[in-house]
Amino acid sequence: ILRGRRFGFSLEEIRQWLLVYGKKGERQQLDQWLTLADRQLVELERQRAELDVSIADLKALRATAVEEMGKLEQE
């Protein structure tokens, strides 16, 4: 359950996952699981891209602040 939450799945999606996990499962259940996993992978990749942009922006702002501090110390 914790792994499913870490991946961003809802409780209902985790319940469906647990129906398949550790069992042979039916083809329809496995197809559903693959669809959920594919959708969540796309969402996680989108979130990672947003985080990468935010991290780059924050690093740039930090660098600007360090540069400004250096100028103040020279005065």
N, CA, C and O atoms as CSV, one atom per row, in Angstrom:
chain,resi,resn,atom,element,x,y,z
A,1,ILE,N,N,0.842,-1.202,0.000
A,1,ILE,CA,C,0.000,0.000,0.000
A,1,ILE,C,C,0.878,1.253,0.000
A,1,ILE,O,O,0.613,2.207,-0.731
A,2,LEU,N,N,1.922,1.236,0.828
A,2,LEU,CA,C,2.809,2.406,0.877
A,2,LEU,C,C,3.511,2.627,-0.458
A,2,LEU,O,O,3.702,3.766,-0.886
A,3,ARG,N,N,3.888,1.545,-1.106
A,3,ARG,CA,C,4.529,1.681,-2.421
A,3,ARG,C,C,3.559,2.301,-3.415
A,3,ARG,O,O,3.936,3.183,-4.187
A,4,GLY,N,N,2.325,1.848,-3.399
A,4,GLY,CA,C,1.316,2.414,-4.292
A,4,GLY,C,C,1.093,3.886,-4.038
A,4,GLY,O,O,0.960,4.663,-4.982
A,5,ARG,N,N,1.051,4.289,-2.760
A,5,ARG,CA,C,0.883,5.711,-2.424
A,5,ARG,C,C,2.099,6.506,-2.892
A,5,ARG,O,O,1.965,7.628,-3.381
A,6,ARG,N,N,3.290,5.917,-2.738
A,6,ARG,CA,C,4.512,6.606,-3.170
A,6,ARG,C,C,4.493,6.839,-4.677
A,6,ARG,O,O,5.005,7.848,-5.162
A,7,PHE,N,N,3.906,5.907,-5.409
A,7,PHE,CA,C,3.792,6.050,-6.858
A,7,PHE,C,C,2.682,7.018,-7.250
A,7,PHE,O,O,2.570,7.387,-8.419
A,8,GLY,N,N,1.858,7.434,-6.281
A,8,GLY,CA,C,0.798,8.399,-6.551
A,8,GLY,C,C,-0.543,7.786,-6.903
A,8,GLY,O,O,-1.431,8.482,-7.395
A,9,PHE,N,N,-0.702,6.498,-6.659
A,9,PHE,CA,C,-1.979,5.852,-6.956
A,9,PHE,C,C,-3.004,6.170,-5.879
A,9,PHE,O,O,-2.654,6.356,-4.713
A,10,SER,N,N,-4.271,6.231,-6.271
A,10,SER,CA,C,-5.358,6.414,-5.316
A,10,SER,C,C,-5.567,5.107,-4.551
A,10,SER,O,O,-5.058,4.059,-4.948
A,11,LEU,N,N,-6.314,5.178,-3.459
A,11,LEU,CA,C,-6.585,3.961,-2.687
A,11,LEU,C,C,-7.341,2.931,-3.519
A,11,LEU,O,O,-7.097,1.731,-3.395
A,12,GLU,N,N,-8.248,3.392,-4.358
A,12,GLU,CA,C,-8.993,2.460,-5.224
A,12,GLU,C,C,-8.052,1.789,-6.224
A,12,GLU,O,O,-8.180,0.594,-6.493
A,13,GLU,N,N,-7.124,2.542,-6.764
A,13,GLU,CA,C,-6.165,1.969,-7.702
A,13,GLU,C,C,-5.258,0.962,-6.996
A,13,GLU,O,O,-4.906,-0.072,-7.563
A,14,ILE,N,N,-4.888,1.269,-5.766
A,14,ILE,CA,C,-4.069,0.341,-4.988
A,14,ILE,C,C,-4.852,-0.937,-4.710
A,14,ILE,O,O,-4.296,-2.033,-4.767
A,15,ARG,N,N,-6.129,-0.799,-4.414
A,15,ARG,CA,C,-6.967,-1.974,-4.183
A,15,ARG,C,C,-6.980,-2.863,-5.421
A,15,ARG,O,O,-6.859,-4.083,-5.315
A,16,GLN,N,N,-7.125,-2.259,-6.582
A,16,GLN,CA,C,-7.109,-3.020,-7.826
A,16,GLN,C,C,-5.751,-3.680,-8.040
A,16,GLN,O,O,-5.669,-4.820,-8.497
A,17,TRP,N,N,-4.690,-2.954,-7.707
A,17,TRP,CA,C,-3.345,-3.481,-7.843
A,17,TRP,C,C,-3.166,-4.714,-6.966
A,17,TRP,O,O,-2.594,-5.717,-7.394
A,18,LEU,N,N,-3.666,-4.626,-5.721
A,18,LEU,CA,C,-3.513,-5.739,-4.789
A,18,LEU,C,C,-4.285,-6.976,-5.241
A,18,LEU,O,O,-3.911,-8.097,-4.897
A,19,LEU,N,N,-5.348,-6.786,-6.002
A,19,LEU,CA,C,-6.086,-7.931,-6.534
A,19,LEU,C,C,-5.225,-8.730,-7.513
A,19,LEU,O,O,-5.389,-9.944,-7.640
A,20,VAL,N,N,-4.324,-8.058,-8.193
A,20,VAL,CA,C,-3.476,-8.705,-9.192
A,20,VAL,C,C,-2.148,-9.144,-8.573
A,20,VAL,O,O,-1.613,-10.197,-8.920
A,21,TYR,N,N,-1.617,-8.324,-7.650
A,21,TYR,CA,C,-0.289,-8.546,-7.086
A,21,TYR,C,C,-0.206,-9.897,-6.376
A,21,TYR,O,O,-1.055,-10.224,-5.546
A,22,GLY,N,N,0.788,-10.652,-6.699
A,22,GLY,CA,C,1.008,-11.929,-6.045
A,22,GLY,C,C,0.110,-13.051,-6.534
A,22,GLY,O,O,0.177,-14.170,-6.027
A,23,LYS,N,N,-0.721,-12.757,-7.506
A,23,LYS,CA,C,-1.599,-13.769,-8.077
A,23,LYS,C,C,-1.329,-13.830,-9.570
A,23,LYS,O,O,-0.698,-12.947,-10.151
A,24,LYS,N,N,-1.817,-14.875,-10.157
A,24,LYS,CA,C,-1.672,-14.982,-11.600
A,24,LYS,C,C,-2.507,-13.903,-12.286
A,24,LYS,O,O,-2.072,-13.317,-13.278
A,25,GLY,N,N,-3.688,-13.643,-11.767
A,25,GLY,CA,C,-4.529,-12.593,-12.324
A,25,GLY,C,C,-5.112,-12.968,-13.670
A,25,GLY,O,O,-4.583,-13.819,-14.385
A,26,GLU,N,N,-6.194,-12.324,-13.993
A,26,GLU,CA,C,-6.818,-12.516,-15.294
A,26,GLU,C,C,-6.238,-11.503,-16.255
A,26,GLU,O,O,-5.707,-10.468,-15.851
A,27,ARG,N,N,-6.346,-11.814,-17.522
A,27,ARG,CA,C,-5.813,-10.905,-18.540
A,27,ARG,C,C,-6.425,-9.513,-18.406
A,27,ARG,O,O,-5.717,-8.514,-18.533
A,28,GLN,N,N,-7.717,-9.437,-18.153
A,28,GLN,CA,C,-8.382,-8.136,-18.030
A,28,GLN,C,C,-7.808,-7.346,-16.847
A,28,GLN,O,O,-7.597,-6.139,-16.961
A,29,GLN,N,N,-7.555,-8.014,-15.711
A,29,GLN,CA,C,-6.976,-7.334,-14.556
A,29,GLN,C,C,-5.576,-6.831,-14.877
A,29,GLN,O,O,-5.212,-5.708,-14.529
A,30,LEU,N,N,-4.793,-7.677,-15.546
A,30,LEU,CA,C,-3.434,-7.275,-15.898
A,30,LEU,C,C,-3.431,-6.128,-16.899
A,30,LEU,O,O,-2.602,-5.223,-16.800
A,31,ASP,N,N,-4.345,-6.155,-17.857
A,31,ASP,CA,C,-4.467,-5.047,-18.814
A,31,ASP,C,C,-4.823,-3.756,-18.093
A,31,ASP,O,O,-4.280,-2.696,-18.403
A,32,GLN,N,N,-5.736,-3.845,-17.131
A,32,GLN,CA,C,-6.124,-2.660,-16.354
A,32,GLN,C,C,-4.933,-2.130,-15.575
A,32,GLN,O,O,-4.688,-0.924,-15.541
A,33,TRP,N,N,-4.198,-3.034,-14.955
A,33,TRP,CA,C,-3.029,-2.634,-14.183
A,33,TRP,C,C,-2.005,-1.944,-15.069
A,33,TRP,O,O,-1.455,-0.913,-14.681
A,34,LEU,N,N,-1.736,-2.494,-16.258
A,34,LEU,CA,C,-0.785,-1.878,-17.167
A,34,LEU,C,C,-1.237,-0.493,-17.592
A,34,LEU,O,O,-0.416,0.416,-17.718
A,35,THR,N,N,-2.529,-0.323,-17.813
A,35,THR,CA,C,-3.070,0.990,-18.171
A,35,THR,C,C,-2.849,1.984,-17.038
A,35,THR,O,O,-2.432,3.118,-17.276
A,36,LEU,N,N,-3.130,1.557,-15.792
A,36,LEU,CA,C,-2.907,2.429,-14.631
A,36,LEU,C,C,-1.429,2.784,-14.496
A,36,LEU,O,O,-1.080,3.941,-14.263
A,37,ALA,N,N,-0.568,1.783,-14.643
A,37,ALA,CA,C,0.871,2.021,-14.499
A,37,ALA,C,C,1.372,2.975,-15.580
A,37,ALA,O,O,2.145,3.888,-15.290
A,38,ASP,N,N,0.940,2.770,-16.815
A,38,ASP,CA,C,1.369,3.652,-17.909
A,38,ASP,C,C,0.913,5.085,-17.672
A,38,ASP,O,O,1.675,6.029,-17.879
A,39,ARG,N,N,-0.328,5.242,-17.238
A,39,ARG,CA,C,-0.845,6.587,-16.962
A,39,ARG,C,C,-0.051,7.253,-15.848
A,39,ARG,O,O,0.287,8.433,-15.941
A,40,GLN,N,N,0.246,6.502,-14.798
A,40,GLN,CA,C,0.968,7.080,-13.671
A,40,GLN,C,C,2.410,7.401,-14.042
A,40,GLN,O,O,2.965,8.390,-13.563
A,41,LEU,N,N,3.019,6.585,-14.883
A,41,LEU,CA,C,4.373,6.888,-15.340
A,41,LEU,C,C,4.424,8.207,-16.106
A,41,LEU,O,O,5.359,8.988,-15.934
A,42,VAL,N,N,3.440,8.456,-16.937
A,42,VAL,CA,C,3.358,9.722,-17.670
A,42,VAL,C,C,3.237,10.881,-16.684
A,42,VAL,O,O,3.901,11.905,-16.839
A,43,GLU,N,N,2.389,10.717,-15.672
A,43,GLU,CA,C,2.193,11.775,-14.675
A,43,GLU,C,C,3.475,12.030,-13.882
A,43,GLU,O,O,3.838,13.183,-13.649
A,44,LEU,N,N,4.153,10.981,-13.470
A,44,LEU,CA,C,5.396,11.143,-12.714
A,44,LEU,C,C,6.473,11.816,-13.559
A,44,LEU,O,O,7.234,12.639,-13.049
A,45,GLU,N,N,6.544,11.477,-14.836
A,45,GLU,CA,C,7.506,12.129,-15.735
A,45,GLU,C,C,7.185,13.616,-15.872
A,45,GLU,O,O,8.092,14.448,-15.910
A,46,ARG,N,N,5.891,13.953,-15.947
A,46,ARG,CA,C,5.482,15.353,-16.034
A,46,ARG,C,C,5.890,16.100,-14.764
A,46,ARG,O,O,6.405,17.216,-14.830
A,47,GLN,N,N,5.660,15.481,-13.624
A,47,GLN,CA,C,6.026,16.102,-12.350
A,47,GLN,C,C,7.536,16.296,-12.255
A,47,GLN,O,O,8.009,17.321,-11.763
A,48,ARG,N,N,8.293,15.298,-12.732
A,48,ARG,CA,C,9.751,15.415,-12.693
A,48,ARG,C,C,10.214,16.581,-13.569
A,48,ARG,O,O,11.109,17.330,-13.174
A,49,ALA,N,N,9.622,16.742,-14.743
A,49,ALA,CA,C,9.989,17.848,-15.625
A,49,ALA,C,C,9.707,19.187,-14.952
A,49,ALA,O,O,10.511,20.115,-15.047
A,50,GLU,N,N,8.567,19.288,-14.273
A,50,GLU,CA,C,8.240,20.522,-13.549
A,50,GLU,C,C,9.247,20.782,-12.436
A,50,GLU,O,O,9.680,21.917,-12.235
A,51,LEU,N,N,9.617,19.731,-11.716
A,51,LEU,CA,C,10.607,19.881,-10.653
A,51,LEU,C,C,11.962,20.315,-11.210
A,51,LEU,O,O,12.636,21.157,-10.617
A,52,ASP,N,N,12.357,19.751,-12.331
A,52,ASP,CA,C,13.630,20.132,-12.947
A,52,ASP,C,C,13.653,21.618,-13.283
A,52,ASP,O,O,14.659,22.293,-13.067
A,53,VAL,N,N,12.545,22.125,-13.811
A,53,VAL,CA,C,12.454,23.555,-14.138
A,53,VAL,C,C,12.511,24.390,-12.862
A,53,VAL,O,O,13.214,25.399,-12.810
A,54,SER,N,N,11.777,23.973,-11.841
A,54,SER,CA,C,11.778,24.715,-10.573
A,54,SER,C,C,13.158,24.730,-9.941
A,54,SER,O,O,13.599,25.763,-9.437
A,55,ILE,N,N,13.840,23.600,-9.963
A,55,ILE,CA,C,15.187,23.520,-9.394
A,55,ILE,C,C,16.138,24.428,-10.149
A,55,ILE,O,O,16.931,25.139,-9.532
A,56,ALA,N,N,16.074,24.418,-11.465
A,56,ALA,CA,C,16.946,25.276,-12.271
A,56,ALA,C,C,16.667,26.750,-11.983
A,56,ALA,O,O,17.602,27.541,-11.858
A,57,ASP,N,N,15.397,27.126,-11.877
A,57,ASP,CA,C,15.039,28.515,-11.580
A,57,ASP,C,C,15.563,28.936,-10.213
A,57,ASP,O,O,16.126,30.021,-10.065
A,58,LEU,N,N,15.379,28.077,-9.216
A,58,LEU,CA,C,15.829,28.412,-7.866
A,58,LEU,C,C,17.347,28.523,-7.802
A,58,LEU,O,O,17.871,29.404,-7.121
A,59,LYS,N,N,18.057,27.644,-8.499
A,59,LYS,CA,C,19.519,27.731,-8.537
A,59,LYS,C,C,19.973,29.033,-9.181
A,59,LYS,O,O,20.934,29.654,-8.727
A,60,ALA,N,N,19.279,29.446,-10.239
A,60,ALA,CA,C,19.634,30.702,-10.908
A,60,ALA,C,C,19.392,31.890,-9.978
A,60,ALA,O,O,20.220,32.798,-9.906
A,61,LEU,N,N,18.275,31.890,-9.272
A,61,LEU,CA,C,17.988,32.977,-8.329
A,61,LEU,C,C,19.011,32.997,-7.199
A,61,LEU,O,O,19.447,34.065,-6.768
A,62,ARG,N,N,19.388,31.826,-6.727
A,62,ARG,CA,C,20.390,31.740,-5.658
A,62,ARG,C,C,21.726,32.296,-6.148
A,62,ARG,O,O,22.390,33.047,-5.433
A,63,ALA,N,N,22.113,31.929,-7.359
A,63,ALA,CA,C,23.374,32.413,-7.918
A,63,ALA,C,C,23.361,33.938,-8.036
A,63,ALA,O,O,24.366,34.599,-7.776
A,64,THR,N,N,22.217,34.483,-8.428
A,64,THR,CA,C,22.090,35.945,-8.523
A,64,THR,C,C,22.259,36.584,-7.147
A,64,THR,O,O,22.916,37.617,-7.018
A,65,ALA,N,N,21.671,35.975,-6.124
A,65,ALA,CA,C,21.790,36.513,-4.769
A,65,ALA,C,C,23.235,36.454,-4.291
A,65,ALA,O,O,23.709,37.396,-3.657
A,66,VAL,N,N,23.941,35.371,-4.583
A,66,VAL,CA,C,25.345,35.253,-4.197
A,66,VAL,C,C,26.171,36.324,-4.903
A,66,VAL,O,O,27.062,36.927,-4.304
A,67,GLU,N,N,25.874,36.553,-6.164
A,67,GLU,CA,C,26.572,37.588,-6.933
A,67,GLU,C,C,26.326,38.957,-6.324
A,67,GLU,O,O,27.257,39.752,-6.196
A,68,GLU,N,N,25.088,39.243,-5.948
A,68,GLU,CA,C,24.750,40.530,-5.348
A,68,GLU,C,C,25.455,40.691,-4.000
A,68,GLU,O,O,25.927,41.782,-3.678
A,69,MET,N,N,25.531,39.628,-3.217
A,69,MET,CA,C,26.242,39.695,-1.930
A,69,MET,C,C,27.705,40.021,-2.152
A,69,MET,O,O,28.293,40.801,-1.404
A,70,GLY,N,N,28.296,39.421,-3.183
A,70,GLY,CA,C,29.692,39.704,-3.502
A,70,GLY,C,C,29.903,41.167,-3.830
A,70,GLY,O,O,30.901,41.760,-3.422
A,71,LYS,N,N,28.983,41.746,-4.554
A,71,LYS,CA,C,29.082,43.174,-4.905
A,71,LYS,C,C,28.975,44.050,-3.664
A,71,LYS,O,O,29.688,45.045,-3.537
A,72,LEU,N,N,28.084,43.679,-2.751
A,72,LEU,CA,C,27.914,44.458,-1.510
A,72,LEU,C,C,29.175,44.412,-0.647
A,72,LEU,O,O,29.539,45.406,-0.018
A,73,GLU,N,N,29.836,43.260,-0.621
A,73,GLU,CA,C,31.055,43.125,0.184
A,73,GLU,C,C,32.195,43.948,-0.401
A,73,GLU,O,O,33.095,44.354,0.335
A,74,GLN,N,N,32.180,44.199,-1.693
A,74,GLN,CA,C,33.227,44.972,-2.327
A,74,GLN,C,C,33.066,46.464,-2.083
A,74,GLN,O,O,34.012,47.231,-2.261
A,75,GLU,N,N,31.907,46.866,-1.688
A,75,GLU,CA,C,31.647,48.304,-1.495
A,75,GLU,C,C,32.202,48.794,-0.182
A,75,GLU,O,O,32.073,49.975,0.141
